[in-house]
Amino acid sequence: MPSRAPAGPPSGAPAAGRRRPWRAAWALLQASHLGPALAVTAFATALCAGMGAAVGVWLAMAGAVLLGQLSVGWSNDWVDHARDLRVGRADKPLAVGSLRVGVVRGAALTALAACVPASWALGWRAGGLHLLAVASAWSYNLVLKRTAWSWAPFAVSFGLIPVFTALAVPGRAGPPWWAVAAGALLGVGAHLVNVVPDLEDDAATEVRGLPHRLGARASTVLAAAAMLVATGCLVLAPGSGLIGPPGAGLAAAVLLVAGCAATAVARPWSRLPFALAMAVAAVDVVLLIGALGAQA
């Protein structure tokens, strides 16, 4: 495992307050887990637009989902602040003193508050389910990441994405079961590969989620299986066959999953497997749009 740089001064140190405003803003963006937040926002927006939503609807979807994801990312760093200090997480702005805890806590709660009216603007069904997905993600940060049920919030939140994006489109029914199953499986796979690089740090702070109980190798194998089954659901369940885009999508997903598994085994502390898992999710979003479009 690569060595971690020691943590910097406590997050409330006076030095943090003397940083230039743009540096503080950049640190706040880093604390939001911006990459995954933008990826999930892009997936949900693409699904909504691909199912025929008007521009105003999918723009509203993008705003609501982004606010929800930012609240989840900031709450993660806020809740994990003490743990990150203990293990010297040099990649976390709070742990190195770039931000104060109160700033990140305030950002998380502000984004969450703004997410409520932004979600209701999508309609009570779509908005309510989106808020349920956000609440599920917060439950992971607050409680479930330390239990054997750590996978459940990812299954719930990702499984709800095709549901609330479909229901936001006027006149559109909810998605078929296989779309929900694929989203849930992708969420579980992403959770497993995202946690593997942090297993030792988490063990030092008594976090015992499902990946910690399975170990790095079993978590990687299970993640690969979950992502492949998710893609299989989107290719085989709609009955569109393996000719053309569905077959190409399945082949691309197989290659990405193989790369994800190989990297996780060879370099267990690498973040590349999570990026590859997001690439599988992007392929599956394209497959899902095509499958739902064919059934419309």
C-alpha positions in Angstrom: 0.0 0.0 0.0 1.5 3.4 -0.9 2.3 5.5 2.1 0.0 8.3 3.0 1.3 11.8 3.7 0.8 12.9 7.2 -2.2 15.0 7.9 -1.7 18.7 8.1 -3.0 21.1 10.8 -6.5 20.6 12.2 -9.2 21.9 10.0 -9.9 24.8 12.3 -6.4 26.1 12.2 -6.0 29.8 11.5 -3.9 29.1 8.4 -6.9 27.6 6.7 -8.7 31.0 7.0 -5.9 32.9 5.3 -6.0 30.9 2.1 -6.9 32.7 -1.1 -10.6 32.5 -1.9 -10.1 30.5 -5.1 -8.0 27.9 -3.2 -10.8 27.6 -0.6 -13.4 27.3 -3.4 -11.3 24.6 -5.1 -10.9 22.7 -1.8 -14.6 22.8 -1.2 -15.2 21.4 -4.7 -12.7 18.6 -3.9 -14.5 17.8 -0.7 -17.7 17.4 -2.7 -16.4 14.3 -4.5 -17.0 16.2 -7.6 -16.1 13.5 -10.1 -18.7 11.0 -9.0 -21.2 13.8 -8.4 -20.9 15.0 -12.0 -20.9 11.4 -13.3 -24.2 10.5 -11.6 -25.7 13.8 -12.6 -24.7 13.2 -16.2 -26.2 9.7 -16.2 -29.5 10.8 -14.7 -29.7 13.8 -17.1 -28.9 11.6 -20.1 -31.5 9.1 -19.1 -34.2 11.8 -18.7 -33.4 13.4 -22.0 -33.1 10.1 -23.8 -36.6 9.2 -22.7 -38.0 12.2 -24.4 -38.0 14.9 -21.7 -38.3 18.5 -22.8 -35.2 20.7 -22.3 -36.7 22.3 -19.2 -37.4 19.0 -17.6 -33.9 17.5 -18.1 -32.3 20.7 -17.0 -34.3 20.6 -13.8 -33.3 17.0 -13.4 -29.6 18.0 -13.7 -30.0 20.7 -11.1 -31.8 18.5 -8.6 -29.5 15.5 -9.0 -26.3 17.7 -8.8 -27.5 19.4 -5.6 -28.3 16.0 -4.1 -24.9 14.6 -5.0 -23.0 17.6 -3.7 -24.9 17.2 -0.4 -23.9 13.6 -0.2 -20.2 14.2 -1.1 -19.8 17.1 1.5 -21.6 15.1 4.2 -19.2 12.2 3.6 -16.1 14.3 4.2 -17.8 16.1 7.2 -18.9 12.9 8.9 -15.5 11.2 8.2 -13.4 14.1 9.3 -12.1 12.6 12.5 -11.4 9.2 10.8 -9.5 10.9 8.0 -7.3 12.8 10.4 -6.4 9.6 12.3 -5.2 7.8 9.1 -3.6 10.9 7.5 -5.7 11.2 4.4 -3.7 13.7 2.3 -6.4 13.6 -0.4 -9.1 15.0 1.8 -9.2 18.9 2.2 -10.6 18.7 5.7 -7.8 16.3 6.9 -5.0 18.6 5.6 -6.5 21.8 7.0 -7.6 23.3 3.7 -11.1 23.8 5.1 -13.0 24.2 8.3 -15.4 21.5 9.4 -18.2 24.1 9.7 -17.7 25.2 6.1 -18.2 21.7 4.8 -21.1 21.0 7.1 -22.8 24.2 6.1 -22.3 23.4 2.4 -23.8 19.9 2.9 -26.8 21.1 4.7 -27.3 24.1 2.3 -27.2 21.8 -0.8 -29.6 19.3 0.9 -32.0 22.1 1.7 -31.8 23.4 -1.9 -32.3 19.9 -3.2 -35.8 19.6 -1.7 -37.6 22.3 -3.9 -35.4 21.4 -6.9 -36.6 17.8 -6.6 -40.3 18.8 -6.1 -40.1 20.8 -9.3 -39.8 17.5 -11.1 -43.3 16.4 -9.9 -44.3 14.8 -6.6 -43.5 11.2 -7.8 -40.2 11.8 -9.4 -39.2 14.4 -6.8 -40.2 12.2 -3.9 -38.2 9.2 -5.2 -35.2 11.4 -5.9 -35.2 12.6 -2.3 -35.5 9.0 -1.2 -32.4 8.2 -3.2 -30.6 11.1 -1.6 -31.7 10.1 1.9 -30.5 6.5 1.2 -27.1 7.9 0.2 -26.9 10.0 3.4 -27.8 6.8 5.4 -24.6 5.3 4.1 -22.5 8.2 5.3 -24.2 8.4 8.7 -24.6 4.8 9.7 -24.6 2.0 7.2 -21.0 2.2 5.9 -19.9 0.6 9.2 -22.2 -2.4 8.8 -22.7 -5.4 6.6 -25.5 -3.5 4.9 -23.1 -0.9 3.4 -24.2 -2.1 -0.1 -27.9 -1.4 0.5 -27.9 2.4 0.0 -26.0 2.0 -3.3 -28.5 -0.6 -4.5 -31.5 1.6 -3.5 -30.1 5.0 -4.8 -28.8 3.6 -8.1 -31.8 1.5 -8.6 -34.1 4.5 -8.2 -32.3 6.5 -11.0 -34.2 5.0 -13.9 -37.4 5.3 -11.9 -37.4 8.9 -11.0 -35.9 9.9 -14.4 -38.7 8.1 -16.2 -41.5 9.5 -14.0 -40.2 13.1 -14.5 -41.2 12.8 -18.2 -44.9 13.7 -18.6 -47.0 10.8 -19.7 -44.2 8.3 -19.3 -44.7 5.1 -17.2 -42.1 3.7 -14.8 -39.3 1.6 -16.2 -39.4 -2.2 -16.4 -37.9 -4.4 -13.6 -34.7 -5.1 -15.5 -33.8 -1.4 -15.7 -34.2 -1.0 -11.9 -32.2 -4.3 -11.3 -29.4 -3.1 -13.6 -29.2 0.2 -11.7 -29.1 -1.5 -8.3 -26.4 -4.0 -9.5 -24.3 -1.2 -10.9 -24.5 0.7 -7.6 -23.3 -2.4 -5.6 -20.4 -2.9 -8.0 -19.4 0.7 -7.8 -19.5 0.6 -4.0 -17.3 -2.5 -3.8 -14.5 -1.3 -6.1 -14.6 2.2 -4.6 -14.0 0.9 -1.0 -11.2 -1.6 -1.8 -8.4 1.0 -1.9 -9.4 2.2 1.6 -9.7 -1.2 3.3 -6.6 -0.8 5.5 -7.4 2.8 6.5 -11.0 1.8 7.3 -9.9 -1.2 9.4 -7.7 1.2 11.5 -10.8 3.2 12.3 -13.2 0.3 12.9 -15.2 0.6 9.7 -16.6 -2.9 8.8 -18.8 -2.6 5.7 -19.5 -5.5 3.4 -16.2 -5.1 1.4 -14.2 -5.2 4.6 -15.9 -8.4 5.6 -15.3 -10.0 2.2 -11.8 -8.8 1.6 -10.2 -7.1 -1.5 -10.2 -10.2 -3.8 -13.8 -11.3 -3.1 -15.0 -7.8 -3.3 -13.4 -7.4 -6.7 -14.9 -10.6 -8.0 -18.4 -9.7 -6.7 -18.1 -6.2 -8.2 -17.2 -7.6 -11.6 -20.1 -10.1 -11.5 -22.6 -7.4 -10.4 -21.6 -5.1 -13.3 -21.7 -8.0 -15.9 -25.1 -9.1 -14.7 -26.3 -5.5 -14.8 -25.2 -5.2 -18.4 -26.7 -8.6 -19.2 -30.1 -7.4 -17.9 -30.0 -4.4 -20.3 -29.0 -6.5 -23.3 -30.9 -9.8 -22.8 -34.1 -8.9 -20.9 -35.5 -6.4 -23.5 -35.2 -9.2 -26.1 -33.3 -7.0 -28.6 -30.7 -9.6 -29.4 -26.9 -9.3 -29.6 -26.7 -7.8 -33.1 -25.7 -4.1 -33.4 -25.5 -1.7 -30.5 -26.6 -4.2 -27.8 -23.8 -6.6 -28.7 -21.2 -3.9 -29.0 -22.3 -2.5 -25.6 -22.0 -5.9 -24.0 -18.6 -6.4 -25.5 -17.4 -3.0 -24.3 -18.7 -3.7 -20.8 -16.9 -7.1 -20.7 -13.6 -5.4 -21.6 -14.1 -2.6 -19.1 -15.0 -5.1 -16.3 -12.0 -7.2 -17.1 -9.8 -4.2 -16.9 -11.4 -3.2 -13.6 -10.9 -6.6 -12.1 -7.3 -7.0 -13.4 -6.3 -3.5 -12.0 -8.0 -4.2 -8.7 -6.0 -7.4 -8.3 -2.7 -6.1 -9.5 -2.9 -2.6 -7.8 -5.4 -3.0 -4.9 -4.9 0.7 -3.8 -5.6 2.2 -7.3 -8.6 4.4 -7.9 -8.7 3.2 -11.6 -11.2 0.4 -11.0 -13.8 2.9 -9.8 -13.2 5.0 -12.9 -13.7 1.9 -15.1 -16.9 1.0 -13.1 -18.2 4.5 -14.0 -17.3 3.8 -17.7 -19.4 0.6 -17.5 -22.2 2.7 -16.0 -21.9 5.1 -19.0 -22.2 2.1 -21.4 -25.2 0.8 -19.6 -26.9 4.2 -19.7 -26.6 4.2 -23.5 -27.9 0.6 -23.6 -30.8 1.6 -21.3 -31.8 4.6 -23.4 -31.8 2.4 -26.5 -33.8 -0.3 -24.9 -36.4 2.0 -23.3 -36.6 4.0 -26.5 -37.4 0.8 -28.5 -40.2 -0.1 -26.1 -41.8 3.4 -26.1 
